[in-house]
Amino acid sequence: MKSINLNDAVINGDLRSFNDYLADNHKVKEQSVIWNKSHIFQKLITQDFTSRGALFLSNPNRQSEGETVHDLSVTVQIIKPEDSTTKHSHSFWHLYFVMSGRGQLIFENKNPAMIVNGDVIYVPAWAEHQFINREHENLILYVTQNLPGMAKQGTLLRKDGNKVYSTHSE
């Protein structure tokens, strides 16, 4: 059996004073942020989208963390007429708010549930879900999710079909 030199496998930790630790964790008070509805909807109409059809609500106070608020992100997603998302699941949860339009939501291969403007939908971690828009107008969803918190922990996983993969890079 080959022996492993631990110095090759890990790095040594460091010790710092508690005052330095507190200073490192001192944060400046964040400013309030507004995302204007008309600007959001204009971007949704003019943006060239990926298959997810989503825009991230970027907070200038938290751009380096990739989150809208602590450990959470908010996105706005558009599902165009006669379009759908792919069936998928992942290690983080969603809280959807239907802002405009109507469509169908399929959970865990069950019968489609109709969703309309004003509905709020909770999708727990690992619940397979898919949105379908068979209407003639856009289905617009605001989405709150704990994706940034999962990414910070290195536990961000996604399942598309039979493929499970980590979005955490080494």
Rosetta blueprint (number, residue, H / E / L):
1 M L
2 K L
3 S L
4 I L
5 N L
6 L H
7 N H
8 D H
9 A H
10 V L
11 I L
12 N L
13 G L
14 D L
15 L L
16 R L
17 S L
18 F H
19 N H
20 D H
21 Y H
22 L H
23 A H
24 D H
25 N L
26 H L
27 K L
28 V L
29 K L
30 E L
31 Q L
32 S L
33 V L
34 I L
35 W L
36 N L
37 K H
38 S H
39 H H
40 I H
41 F H
42 Q H
43 K H
44 L H
45 I H
46 T H
47 Q L
48 D L
49 F L
50 T L
51 S L
52 R L
53 G L
54 A E
55 L E
56 F E
57 L L
58 S L
59 N L
60 P L
61 N L
62 R L
63 Q H
64 S H
65 E H
66 G L
67 E L
68 T L
69 V E
70 H L
71 D L
72 L E
73 S E
74 V E
75 T E
76 V E
77 Q E
78 I E
79 I E
80 K L
81 P L
82 E L
83 D E
84 S E
85 T L
86 T L
87 K L
88 H E
89 S E
90 H E
91 S L
92 F L
93 W L
94 H E
95 L E
96 Y E
97 F E
98 V E
99 M E
100 S E
101 G L
102 R E
103 G E
104 Q E
105 L E
106 I E
107 F E
108 E L
109 N L
110 K L
111 N L
112 P L
113 A E
114 M E
115 I E
116 V E
117 N L
118 G L
119 D L
120 V E
121 I E
122 Y E
123 V E
124 P L
125 A L
126 W L
127 A L
128 E L
129 H E
130 Q E
131 F E
132 I E
133 N E
134 R L
135 E L
136 H L
137 E L
138 N L
139 L E
140 I E
141 L E
142 Y E
143 V E
144 T E
145 Q E
146 N L
147 L H
148 P H
149 G H
150 M H
151 A H
152 K H
153 Q H
154 G L
155 T L
156 L L
157 L E
158 R E
159 K E
160 D E
161 G L
162 N L
163 K E
164 V E
165 Y E
166 S E
167 T L
168 H L
169 S L
170 E L
